Amino acid sequence: MSETQTHTDPPELSFEEALTRLEEIVAELEAGQLPLERALEMFEQAMRYKKQCEELLGKAEARIEELTASEEPK
């Protein structure tokens, strides 16, 4: 991954892709084999993927609420 990608928002990914990437980063961090500076960069990436996942989940929840609200009897 290039240095410029490290400090920008992650590309728009599906929820599953972002979650998979987040899990990969967590595994690398948990292994404890990275130099401190690289670990910090990866942590920053992980936080951006976490935010992206939360946003996608929020949109999905809103859509479910919208769909189920239209099904409720009035």
mmCIF file of the N, C-alpha and C atoms, coordinates in Angstrom:
data_MODEL
# 
_entry.id   MODEL 
# 
loop_
_atom_site.group_PDB 
_atom_site.id 
_atom_site.type_symbol 
_atom_site.label_atom_id 
_atom_site.label_alt_id 
_atom_site.label_comp_id 
_atom_site.label_asym_id 
_atom_site.label_entity_id 
_atom_site.label_seq_id 
_atom_site.pdbx_PDB_ins_code 
_atom_site.Cartn_x 
_atom_site.Cartn_y 
_atom_site.Cartn_z 
_atom_site.occupancy 
_atom_site.B_iso_or_equiv 
_atom_site.pdbx_formal_charge 
_atom_site.auth_seq_id 
_atom_site.auth_comp_id 
_atom_site.auth_asym_id 
_atom_site.auth_atom_id 
_atom_site.pdbx_PDB_model_num 
ATOM 1   N N  . MET A 1 1  ? 0.851   -1.179  0.000  1.00 0.00 ? 1  MET A N  1 
ATOM 2   C CA . MET A 1 1  ? 0.000   0.000   0.000  1.00 0.00 ? 1  MET A CA 1 
ATOM 3   C C  . MET A 1 1  ? 0.889   1.232   0.000  1.00 0.00 ? 1  MET A C  1 
ATOM 4   N N  . SER A 1 2  ? 0.529   2.223   -0.791 1.00 0.00 ? 2  SER A N  1 
ATOM 5   C CA . SER A 1 2  ? 1.365   3.405   -0.883 1.00 0.00 ? 2  SER A CA 1 
ATOM 6   C C  . SER A 1 2  ? 1.145   4.317   0.313  1.00 0.00 ? 2  SER A C  1 
ATOM 7   N N  . GLU A 1 3  ? 2.101   5.196   0.518  1.00 0.00 ? 3  GLU A N  1 
ATOM 8   C CA . GLU A 1 3  ? 2.045   6.138   1.635  1.00 0.00 ? 3  GLU A CA 1 
ATOM 9   C C  . GLU A 1 3  ? 0.811   7.023   1.522  1.00 0.00 ? 3  GLU A C  1 
ATOM 10  N N  . THR A 1 4  ? 0.420   7.413   0.305  1.00 0.00 ? 4  THR A N  1 
ATOM 11  C CA . THR A 1 4  ? -0.733  8.301   0.161  1.00 0.00 ? 4  THR A CA 1 
ATOM 12  C C  . THR A 1 4  ? -2.023  7.609   0.547  1.00 0.00 ? 4  THR A C  1 
ATOM 13  N N  . GLN A 1 5  ? -2.125  6.319   0.328  1.00 0.00 ? 5  GLN A N  1 
ATOM 14  C CA . GLN A 1 5  ? -3.331  5.604   0.703  1.00 0.00 ? 5  GLN A CA 1 
ATOM 15  C C  . GLN A 1 5  ? -3.459  5.500   2.212  1.00 0.00 ? 5  GLN A C  1 
ATOM 16  N N  . THR A 1 6  ? -2.362  5.490   2.920  1.00 0.00 ? 6  THR A N  1 
ATOM 17  C CA . THR A 1 6  ? -2.384  5.350   4.368  1.00 0.00 ? 6  THR A CA 1 
ATOM 18  C C  . THR A 1 6  ? -3.120  6.504   5.031  1.00 0.00 ? 6  THR A C  1 
ATOM 19  N N  . HIS A 1 7  ? -3.004  7.697   4.479  1.00 0.00 ? 7  HIS A N  1 
ATOM 20  C CA . HIS A 1 7  ? -3.535  8.878   5.150  1.00 0.00 ? 7  HIS A CA 1 
ATOM 21  C C  . HIS A 1 7  ? -4.805  9.414   4.514  1.00 0.00 ? 7  HIS A C  1 
ATOM 22  N N  . THR A 1 8  ? -5.464  8.610   3.707  1.00 0.00 ? 8  THR A N  1 
ATOM 23  C CA . THR A 1 8  ? -6.717  9.042   3.100  1.00 0.00 ? 8  THR A CA 1 
ATOM 24  C C  . THR A 1 8  ? -7.823  8.090   3.522  1.00 0.00 ? 8  THR A C  1 
ATOM 25  N N  . ASP A 1 9  ? -9.030  8.477   3.193  1.00 0.00 ? 9  ASP A N  1 
ATOM 26  C CA . ASP A 1 9  ? -10.159 7.601   3.492  1.00 0.00 ? 9  ASP A CA 1 
ATOM 27  C C  . ASP A 1 9  ? -10.030 6.332   2.668  1.00 0.00 ? 9  ASP A C  1 
ATOM 28  N N  . PRO A 1 10 ? -10.520 5.223   3.210  1.00 0.00 ? 10 PRO A N  1 
ATOM 29  C CA . PRO A 1 10 ? -10.472 3.988   2.429  1.00 0.00 ? 10 PRO A CA 1 
ATOM 30  C C  . PRO A 1 10 ? -11.360 4.115   1.211  1.00 0.00 ? 10 PRO A C  1 
ATOM 31  N N  . PRO A 1 11 ? -11.056 3.369   0.156  1.00 0.00 ? 11 PRO A N  1 
ATOM 32  C CA . PRO A 1 11 ? -11.938 3.412   -1.011 1.00 0.00 ? 11 PRO A CA 1 
ATOM 33  C C  . PRO A 1 11 ? -13.317 2.898   -0.626 1.00 0.00 ? 11 PRO A C  1 
ATOM 34  N N  . GLU A 1 12 ? -14.317 3.311   -1.380 1.00 0.00 ? 12 GLU A N  1 
ATOM 35  C CA . GLU A 1 12 ? -15.667 2.833   -1.099 1.00 0.00 ? 12 GLU A CA 1 
ATOM 36  C C  . GLU A 1 12 ? -15.726 1.329   -1.342 1.00 0.00 ? 12 GLU A C  1 
ATOM 37  N N  . LEU A 1 13 ? -15.970 0.605   -0.308 1.00 0.00 ? 13 LEU A N  1 
ATOM 38  C CA . LEU A 1 13 ? -16.055 -0.848  -0.374 1.00 0.00 ? 13 LEU A CA 1 
ATOM 39  C C  . LEU A 1 13 ? -17.429 -1.279  0.091  1.00 0.00 ? 13 LEU A C  1 
ATOM 40  N N  . SER A 1 14 ? -17.778 -2.506  -0.239 1.00 0.00 ? 14 SER A N  1 
ATOM 41  C CA . SER A 1 14 ? -19.000 -3.062  0.324  1.00 0.00 ? 14 SER A CA 1 
ATOM 42  C C  . SER A 1 14 ? -18.766 -3.278  1.810  1.00 0.00 ? 14 SER A C  1 
ATOM 43  N N  . PHE A 1 15 ? -19.834 -3.494  2.541  1.00 0.00 ? 15 PHE A N  1 
ATOM 44  C CA . PHE A 1 15 ? -19.700 -3.751  3.976  1.00 0.00 ? 15 PHE A CA 1 
ATOM 45  C C  . PHE A 1 15 ? -18.796 -4.954  4.213  1.00 0.00 ? 15 PHE A C  1 
ATOM 46  N N  . GLU A 1 16 ? -19.016 -6.010  3.447  1.00 0.00 ? 16 GLU A N  1 
ATOM 47  C CA . GLU A 1 16 ? -18.241 -7.243  3.633  1.00 0.00 ? 16 GLU A CA 1 
ATOM 48  C C  . GLU A 1 16 ? -16.763 -7.027  3.346  1.00 0.00 ? 16 GLU A C  1 
ATOM 49  N N  . GLU A 1 17 ? -16.462 -6.259  2.297  1.00 0.00 ? 17 GLU A N  1 
ATOM 50  C CA . GLU A 1 17 ? -15.065 -5.980  1.964  1.00 0.00 ? 17 GLU A CA 1 
ATOM 51  C C  . GLU A 1 17 ? -14.392 -5.141  3.049  1.00 0.00 ? 17 GLU A C  1 
ATOM 52  N N  . ALA A 1 18 ? -15.086 -4.119  3.529  1.00 0.00 ? 18 ALA A N  1 
ATOM 53  C CA . ALA A 1 18 ? -14.527 -3.260  4.569  1.00 0.00 ? 18 ALA A CA 1 
ATOM 54  C C  . ALA A 1 18 ? -14.323 -4.044  5.863  1.00 0.00 ? 18 ALA A C  1 
ATOM 55  N N  . LEU A 1 19 ? -15.276 -4.902  6.201  1.00 0.00 ? 19 LEU A N  1 
ATOM 56  C CA . LEU A 1 19 ? -15.162 -5.704  7.409  1.00 0.00 ? 19 LEU A CA 1 
ATOM 57  C C  . LEU A 1 19 ? -13.993 -6.687  7.304  1.00 0.00 ? 19 LEU A C  1 
ATOM 58  N N  . THR A 1 20 ? -13.844 -7.298  6.146  1.00 0.00 ? 20 THR A N  1 
ATOM 59  C CA . THR A 1 20 ? -12.731 -8.227  5.934  1.00 0.00 ? 20 THR A CA 1 
ATOM 60  C C  . THR A 1 20 ? -11.401 -7.504  6.080  1.00 0.00 ? 20 THR A C  1 
ATOM 61  N N  . ARG A 1 21 ? -11.301 -6.329  5.482  1.00 0.00 ? 21 ARG A N  1 
ATOM 62  C CA . ARG A 1 21 ? -10.049 -5.558  5.587  1.00 0.00 ? 21 ARG A CA 1 
ATOM 63  C C  . ARG A 1 21 ? -9.795  -5.158  7.034  1.00 0.00 ? 21 ARG A C  1 
ATOM 64  N N  . LEU A 1 22 ? -10.827 -4.765  7.738  1.00 0.00 ? 22 LEU A N  1 
ATOM 65  C CA . LEU A 1 22 ? -10.692 -4.419  9.152  1.00 0.00 ? 22 LEU A CA 1 
ATOM 66  C C  . LEU A 1 22 ? -10.188 -5.613  9.954  1.00 0.00 ? 22 LEU A C  1 
ATOM 67  N N  . GLU A 1 23 ? -10.753 -6.782  9.699  1.00 0.00 ? 23 GLU A N  1 
ATOM 68  C CA . GLU A 1 23 ? -10.324 -7.989  10.407 1.00 0.00 ? 23 GLU A CA 1 
ATOM 69  C C  . GLU A 1 23 ? -8.864  -8.325  10.105 1.00 0.00 ? 23 GLU A C  1 
ATOM 70  N N  . GLU A 1 24 ? -8.439  -8.119  8.847  1.00 0.00 ? 24 GLU A N  1 
ATOM 71  C CA . GLU A 1 24 ? -7.046  -8.375  8.478  1.00 0.00 ? 24 GLU A CA 1 
ATOM 72  C C  . GLU A 1 24 ? -6.097  -7.446  9.232  1.00 0.00 ? 24 GLU A C  1 
ATOM 73  N N  . ILE A 1 25 ? -6.480  -6.179  9.315  1.00 0.00 ? 25 ILE A N  1 
ATOM 74  C CA . ILE A 1 25 ? -5.639  -5.208  10.020 1.00 0.00 ? 25 ILE A CA 1 
ATOM 75  C C  . ILE A 1 25 ? -5.554  -5.560  11.502 1.00 0.00 ? 25 ILE A C  1 
ATOM 76  N N  . VAL A 1 26 ? -6.676  -5.906  12.104 1.00 0.00 ? 26 VAL A N  1 
ATOM 77  C CA . VAL A 1 26 ? -6.693  -6.274  13.521 1.00 0.00 ? 26 VAL A CA 1 
ATOM 78  C C  . VAL A 1 26 ? -5.771  -7.473  13.769 1.00 0.00 ? 26 VAL A C  1 
ATOM 79  N N  . ALA A 1 27 ? -5.825  -8.463  12.884 1.00 0.00 ? 27 ALA A N  1 
ATOM 80  C CA . ALA A 1 27 ? -4.964  -9.638  13.033 1.00 0.00 ? 27 ALA A CA 1 
ATOM 81  C C  . ALA A 1 27 ? -3.490  -9.245  12.967 1.00 0.00 ? 27 ALA A C  1 
ATOM 82  N N  . GLU A 1 28 ? -3.146  -8.345  12.031 1.00 0.00 ? 28 GLU A N  1 
ATOM 83  C CA . GLU A 1 28 ? -1.758  -7.898  11.924 1.00 0.00 ? 28 GLU A CA 1 
ATOM 84  C C  . GLU A 1 28 ? -1.325  -7.144  13.183 1.00 0.00 ? 28 GLU A C  1 
ATOM 85  N N  . LEU A 1 29 ? -2.203  -6.296  13.692 1.00 0.00 ? 29 LEU A N  1 
ATOM 86  C CA . LEU A 1 29 ? -1.871  -5.540  14.906 1.00 0.00 ? 29 LEU A CA 1 
ATOM 87  C C  . LEU A 1 29 ? -1.731  -6.473  16.106 1.00 0.00 ? 29 LEU A C  1 
ATOM 88  N N  . GLU A 1 30 ? -2.628  -7.442  16.208 1.00 0.00 ? 30 GLU A N  1 
ATOM 89  C CA . GLU A 1 30 ? -2.578  -8.372  17.334 1.00 0.00 ? 30 GLU A CA 1 
ATOM 90  C C  . GLU A 1 30 ? -1.330  -9.245  17.308 1.00 0.00 ? 30 GLU A C  1 
ATOM 91  N N  . ALA A 1 31 ? -0.782  -9.480  16.115 1.00 0.00 ? 31 ALA A N  1 
ATOM 92  C CA . ALA A 1 31 ? 0.432   -10.289 16.007 1.00 0.00 ? 31 ALA A CA 1 
ATOM 93  C C  . ALA A 1 31 ? 1.618   -9.587  16.678 1.00 0.00 ? 31 ALA A C  1 
ATOM 94  N N  . GLY A 1 32 ? 1.556   -8.266  16.765 1.00 0.00 ? 32 GLY A N  1 
ATOM 95  C CA . GLY A 1 32 ? 2.581   -7.518  17.473 1.00 0.00 ? 32 GLY A CA 1 
ATOM 96  C C  . GLY A 1 32 ? 3.942   -7.494  16.800 1.00 0.00 ? 32 GLY A C  1 
ATOM 97  N N  . GLN A 1 33 ? 4.003   -7.720  15.498 1.00 0.00 ? 33 GLN A N  1 
ATOM 98  C CA . GLN A 1 33 ? 5.282   -7.775  14.793 1.00 0.00 ? 33 GLN A CA 1 
ATOM 99  C C  . GLN A 1 33 ? 5.602   -6.511  13.996 1.00 0.00 ? 33 GLN A C  1 
ATOM 100 N N  . LEU A 1 34 ? 4.734   -5.529  14.046 1.00 0.00 ? 34 LEU A N  1 
ATOM 101 C CA . LEU A 1 34 ? 4.927   -4.317  13.259 1.00 0.00 ? 34 LEU A CA 1 
ATOM 102 C C  . LEU A 1 34 ? 5.718   -3.279  14.038 1.00 0.00 ? 34 LEU A C  1 
ATOM 103 N N  . PRO A 1 35 ? 6.539   -2.493  13.338 1.00 0.00 ? 35 PRO A N  1 
ATOM 104 C CA . PRO A 1 35 ? 7.184   -1.355  13.995 1.00 0.00 ? 35 PRO A CA 1 
ATOM 105 C C  . PRO A 1 35 ? 6.104   -0.373  14.458 1.00 0.00 ? 35 PRO A C  1 
ATOM 106 N N  . LEU A 1 36 ? 6.402   0.384   15.460 1.00 0.00 ? 36 LEU A N  1 
ATOM 107 C CA . LEU A 1 36 ? 5.417   1.291   16.060 1.00 0.00 ? 36 LEU A CA 1 
ATOM 108 C C  . LEU A 1 36 ? 4.773   2.211   15.026 1.00 0.00 ? 36 LEU A C  1 
ATOM 109 N N  . GLU A 1 37 ? 5.553   2.854   14.185 1.00 0.00 ? 37 GLU A N  1 
ATOM 110 C CA . GLU A 1 37 ? 4.995   3.793   13.210 1.00 0.00 ? 37 GLU A CA 1 
ATOM 111 C C  . GLU A 1 37 ? 4.023   3.090   12.264 1.00 0.00 ? 37 GLU A C  1 
ATOM 112 N N  . ARG A 1 38 ? 4.379   1.915   11.789 1.00 0.00 ? 38 ARG A N  1 
ATOM 113 C CA . ARG A 1 38 ? 3.488   1.161   10.893 1.00 0.00 ? 38 ARG A CA 1 
ATOM 114 C C  . ARG A 1 38 ? 2.230   0.715   11.636 1.00 0.00 ? 38 ARG A C  1 
ATOM 115 N N  . ALA A 1 39 ? 2.377   0.327   12.892 1.00 0.00 ? 39 ALA A N  1 
ATOM 116 C CA . ALA A 1 39 ? 1.220   -0.076  13.689 1.00 0.00 ? 39 ALA A CA 1 
ATOM 117 C C  . ALA A 1 39 ? 0.249   1.095   13.847 1.00 0.00 ? 39 ALA A C  1 
ATOM 118 N N  . LEU A 1 40 ? 0.770   2.285   14.059 1.00 0.00 ? 40 LEU A N  1 
ATOM 119 C CA . LEU A 1 40 ? -0.092  3.464   14.176 1.00 0.00 ? 40 LEU A CA 1 
ATOM 120 C C  . LEU A 1 40 ? -0.813  3.755   12.866 1.00 0.00 ? 40 LEU A C  1 
ATOM 121 N N  . GLU A 1 41 ? -0.103  3.632   11.746 1.00 0.00 ? 41 GLU A N  1 
ATOM 122 C CA . GLU A 1 41 ? -0.740  3.841   10.448 1.00 0.00 ? 41 GLU A CA 1 
ATOM 123 C C  . GLU A 1 41 ? -1.862  2.833   10.227 1.00 0.00 ? 41 GLU A C  1 
ATOM 124 N N  . MET A 1 42 ? -1.591  1.594   10.579 1.00 0.00 ? 42 MET A N  1 
ATOM 125 C CA . MET A 1 42 ? -2.603  0.558   10.389 1.00 0.00 ? 42 MET A CA 1 
ATOM 126 C C  . MET A 1 42 ? -3.787  0.775   11.319 1.00 0.00 ? 42 MET A C  1 
ATOM 127 N N  . PHE A 1 43 ? -3.522  1.254   12.531 1.00 0.00 ? 43 PHE A N  1 
ATOM 128 C CA . PHE A 1 43 ? -4.614  1.558   13.461 1.00 0.00 ? 43 PHE A CA 1 
ATOM 129 C C  . PHE A 1 43 ? -5.501  2.659   12.874 1.00 0.00 ? 43 PHE A C  1 
ATOM 130 N N  . GLU A 1 44 ? -4.878  3.676   12.287 1.00 0.00 ? 44 GLU A N  1 
ATOM 131 C CA . GLU A 1 44 ? -5.651  4.748   11.649 1.00 0.00 ? 44 GLU A CA 1 
ATOM 132 C C  . GLU A 1 44 ? -6.521  4.182   10.527 1.00 0.00 ? 44 GLU A C  1 
ATOM 133 N N  . GLN A 1 45 ? -5.958  3.300   9.718  1.00 0.00 ? 45 GLN A N  1 
ATOM 134 C CA . GLN A 1 45 ? -6.735  2.662   8.654  1.00 0.00 ? 45 GLN A CA 1 
ATOM 135 C C  . GLN A 1 45 ? -7.903  1.883   9.244  1.00 0.00 ? 45 GLN A C  1 
ATOM 136 N N  . ALA A 1 46 ? -7.627  1.138   10.291 1.00 0.00 ? 46 ALA A N  1 
ATOM 137 C CA . ALA A 1 46 ? -8.674  0.330   10.924 1.00 0.00 ? 46 ALA A CA 1 
ATOM 138 C C  . ALA A 1 46 ? -9.816  1.207   11.409 1.00 0.00 ? 46 ALA A C  1 
ATOM 139 N N  . MET A 1 47 ? -9.492  2.350   11.978 1.00 0.00 ? 47 MET A N  1 
ATOM 140 C CA . MET A 1 47 ? -10.539 3.244   12.470 1.00 0.00 ? 47 MET A CA 1 
ATOM 141 C C  . MET A 1 47 ? -11.389 3.772   11.313 1.00 0.00 ? 47 MET A C  1 
ATOM 142 N N  . ARG A 1 48 ? -10.767 4.034   10.166 1.00 0.00 ? 48 ARG A N  1 
ATOM 143 C CA . ARG A 1 48 ? -11.542 4.493   9.004  1.00 0.00 ? 48 ARG A CA 1 
ATOM 144 C C  . ARG A 1 48 ? -12.444 3.373   8.484  1.00 0.00 ? 48 ARG A C  1 
ATOM 145 N N  . TYR A 1 49 ? -11.933 2.140   8.430  1.00 0.00 ? 49 TYR A N  1 
ATOM 146 C CA . TYR A 1 49 ? -12.776 1.022   7.999  1.00 0.00 ? 49 TYR A CA 1 
ATOM 147 C C  . TYR A 1 49 ? -13.914 0.793   8.994  1.00 0.00 ? 49 TYR A C  1 
ATOM 148 N N  . LYS A 1 50 ? -13.635 0.940   10.270 1.00 0.00 ? 50 LYS A N  1 
ATOM 149 C CA . LYS A 1 50 ? -14.677 0.795   11.298 1.00 0.00 ? 50 LYS A CA 1 
ATOM 150 C C  . LYS A 1 50 ? -15.779 1.831   11.068 1.00 0.00 ? 50 LYS A C  1 
ATOM 151 N N  . LYS A 1 51 ? -15.383 3.066   10.809 1.00 0.00 ? 51 LYS A N  1 
ATOM 152 C CA . LYS A 1 51 ? -16.350 4.133   10.561 1.00 0.00 ? 51 LYS A CA 1 
ATOM 153 C C  . LYS A 1 51 ? -17.181 3.824   9.318  1.00 0.00 ? 51 LYS A C  1 
ATOM 154 N N  . GLN A 1 52 ? -16.516 3.336   8.268  1.00 0.00 ? 52 GLN A N  1 
ATOM 155 C CA . GLN A 1 52 ? -17.224 2.996   7.041  1.00 0.00 ? 52 GLN A CA 1 
ATOM 156 C C  . GLN A 1 52 ? -18.237 1.888   7.304  1.00 0.00 ? 52 GLN A C  1 
ATOM 157 N N  . CYS A 1 53 ? -17.853 0.871   8.068  1.00 0.00 ? 53 CYS A N  1 
ATOM 158 C CA . CYS A 1 53 ? -18.779 -0.217  8.398  1.00 0.00 ? 53 CYS A CA 1 
ATOM 159 C C  . CYS A 1 53 ? -19.971 0.306   9.187  1.00 0.00 ? 53 CYS A C  1 
ATOM 160 N N  . GLU A 1 54 ? -19.706 1.169   10.160 1.00 0.00 ? 54 GLU A N  1 
ATOM 161 C CA . GLU A 1 54 ? -20.792 1.723   10.965 1.00 0.00 ? 54 GLU A CA 1 
ATOM 162 C C  . GLU A 1 54 ? -21.757 2.530   10.110 1.00 0.00 ? 54 GLU A C  1 
ATOM 163 N N  . GLU A 1 55 ? -21.220 3.310   9.154  1.00 0.00 ? 55 GLU A N  1 
ATOM 164 C CA . GLU A 1 55 ? -22.080 4.106   8.283  1.00 0.00 ? 55 GLU A CA 1 
ATOM 165 C C  . GLU A 1 55 ? -22.948 3.208   7.401  1.00 0.00 ? 55 GLU A C  1 
ATOM 166 N N  . LEU A 1 56 ? -22.341 2.155   6.856  1.00 0.00 ? 56 LEU A N  1 
ATOM 167 C CA . LEU A 1 56 ? -23.095 1.236   6.013  1.00 0.00 ? 56 LEU A CA 1 
ATOM 168 C C  . LEU A 1 56 ? -24.169 0.503   6.815  1.00 0.00 ? 56 LEU A C  1 
ATOM 169 N N  . LEU A 1 57 ? -23.845 0.116   8.037  1.00 0.00 ? 57 LEU A N  1 
ATOM 170 C CA . LEU A 1 57 ? -24.843 -0.533  8.895  1.00 0.00 ? 57 LEU A CA 1 
ATOM 171 C C  . LEU A 1 57 ? -25.976 0.423   9.229  1.00 0.00 ? 57 LEU A C  1 
ATOM 172 N N  . GLY A 1 58 ? -25.625 1.672   9.493  1.00 0.00 ? 58 GLY A N  1 
ATOM 173 C CA . GLY A 1 58 ? -26.652 2.674   9.787  1.00 0.00 ? 58 GLY A CA 1 
ATOM 174 C C  . GLY A 1 58 ? -27.609 2.858   8.622  1.00 0.00 ? 58 GLY A C  1 
ATOM 175 N N  . LYS A 1 59 ? -27.078 2.880   7.397  1.00 0.00 ? 59 LYS A N  1 
ATOM 176 C CA . LYS A 1 59 ? -27.925 3.005   6.211  1.00 0.00 ? 59 LYS A CA 1 
ATOM 177 C C  . LYS A 1 59 ? -28.822 1.786   6.059  1.00 0.00 ? 59 LYS A C  1 
ATOM 178 N N  . ALA A 1 60 ? -28.267 0.614   6.320  1.00 0.00 ? 60 ALA A N  1 
ATOM 179 C CA . ALA A 1 60 ? -29.058 -0.615  6.217  1.00 0.00 ? 60 ALA A CA 1 
ATOM 180 C C  . ALA A 1 60 ? -30.178 -0.620  7.256  1.00 0.00 ? 60 ALA A C  1 
ATOM 181 N N  . GLU A 1 61 ? -29.871 -0.210  8.471  1.00 0.00 ? 61 GLU A N  1 
ATOM 182 C CA . GLU A 1 61 ? -30.886 -0.157  9.528  1.00 0.00 ? 61 GLU A CA 1 
ATOM 183 C C  . GLU A 1 61 ? -31.998 0.822   9.163  1.00 0.00 ? 61 GLU A C  1 
ATOM 184 N N  . ALA A 1 62 ? -31.619 1.980   8.635  1.00 0.00 ? 62 ALA A N  1 
ATOM 185 C CA . ALA A 1 62 ? -32.618 2.974   8.246  1.00 0.00 ? 62 ALA A CA 1 
ATOM 186 C C  . ALA A 1 62 ? -33.521 2.427   7.141  1.00 0.00 ? 62 ALA A C  1 
ATOM 187 N N  . ARG A 1 63 ? -32.926 1.714   6.209  1.00 0.00 ? 63 ARG A N  1 
ATOM 188 C CA . ARG A 1 63 ? -33.725 1.143   5.123  1.00 0.00 ? 63 ARG A CA 1 
ATOM 189 C C  . ARG A 1 63 ? -34.673 0.075   5.648  1.00 0.00 ? 63 ARG A C  1 
ATOM 190 N N  . ILE A 1 64 ? -34.206 -0.756  6.566  1.00 0.00 ? 64 ILE A N  1 
ATOM 191 C CA . ILE A 1 64 ? -35.069 -1.783  7.157  1.00 0.00 ? 64 ILE A CA 1 
ATOM 192 C C  . ILE A 1 64 ? -36.229 -1.145  7.903  1.00 0.00 ? 64 ILE A C  1 
ATOM 193 N N  . GLU A 1 65 ? -35.925 -0.097  8.679  1.00 0.00 ? 65 GLU A N  1 
ATOM 194 C CA . GLU A 1 65 ? -36.990 0.608   9.403  1.00 0.00 ? 65 GLU A CA 1 
ATOM 195 C C  . GLU A 1 65 ? -38.012 1.193   8.436  1.00 0.00 ? 65 GLU A C  1 
ATOM 196 N N  . GLU A 1 66 ? -37.521 1.760   7.338  1.00 0.00 ? 66 GLU A N  1 
ATOM 197 C CA . GLU A 1 66 ? -38.412 2.338   6.341  1.00 0.00 ? 66 GLU A CA 1 
ATOM 198 C C  . GLU A 1 66 ? -39.300 1.263   5.718  1.00 0.00 ? 66 GLU A C  1 
ATOM 199 N N  . LEU A 1 67 ? -38.713 0.137   5.380  1.00 0.00 ? 67 LEU A N  1 
ATOM 200 C CA . LEU A 1 67 ? -39.472 -0.946  4.755  1.00 0.00 ? 67 LEU A CA 1 
ATOM 201 C C  . LEU A 1 67 ? -40.479 -1.565  5.713  1.00 0.00 ? 67 LEU A C  1 
ATOM 202 N N  . THR A 1 68 ? -40.084 -1.764  6.952  1.00 0.00 ? 68 THR A N  1 
ATOM 203 C CA . THR A 1 68 ? -41.007 -2.381  7.908  1.00 0.00 ? 68 THR A CA 1 
ATOM 204 C C  . THR A 1 68 ? -42.080 -1.400  8.350  1.00 0.00 ? 68 THR A C  1 
ATOM 205 N N  . ALA A 1 69 ? -41.778 -0.110  8.358  1.00 0.00 ? 69 ALA A N  1 
ATOM 206 C CA . ALA A 1 69 ? -42.796 0.877   8.736  1.00 0.00 ? 69 ALA A CA 1 
ATOM 207 C C  . ALA A 1 69 ? -43.912 0.908   7.718  1.00 0.00 ? 69 ALA A C  1 
ATOM 208 N N  . SER A 1 70 ? -43.584 0.704   6.457  1.00 0.00 ? 70 SER A N  1 
ATOM 209 C CA . SER A 1 70 ? -44.629 0.729   5.430  1.00 0.00 ? 70 SER A CA 1 
ATOM 210 C C  . SER A 1 70 ? -45.495 -0.531  5.491  1.00 0.00 ? 70 SER A C  1 
ATOM 211 N N  . GLU A 1 71 ? -45.043 -1.558  6.169  1.00 0.00 ? 71 GLU A N  1 
ATOM 212 C CA . GLU A 1 71 ? -45.794 -2.800  6.297  1.00 0.00 ? 71 GLU A CA 1 
ATOM 213 C C  . GLU A 1 71 ? -46.720 -2.796  7.514  1.00 0.00 ? 71 GLU A C  1 
ATOM 214 N N  . GLU A 1 72 ? -46.483 -1.881  8.455  1.00 0.00 ? 72 GLU A N  1 
ATOM 215 C CA . GLU A 1 72 ? -47.288 -1.846  9.681  1.00 0.00 ? 72 GLU A CA 1 
ATOM 216 C C  . GLU A 1 72 ? -48.692 -1.345  9.382  1.00 0.00 ? 72 GLU A C  1 
ATOM 217 N N  . PRO A 1 73 ? -49.705 -1.958  10.008 1.00 0.00 ? 73 PRO A N  1 
ATOM 218 C CA . PRO A 1 73 ? -51.088 -1.495  9.792  1.00 0.00 ? 73 PRO A CA 1 
ATOM 219 C C  . PRO A 1 73 ? -51.261 -0.092  10.368 1.00 0.00 ? 73 PRO A C  1 
ATOM 220 N N  . LYS A 1 74 ? -52.112 0.662   9.723  1.00 0.00 ? 74 LYS A N  1 
ATOM 221 C CA . LYS A 1 74 ? -52.337 2.052   10.175 1.00 0.00 ? 74 LYS A CA 1 
ATOM 222 C C  . LYS A 1 74 ? -53.581 2.188   10.976 1.00 0.00 ? 74 LYS A C  1 
# 
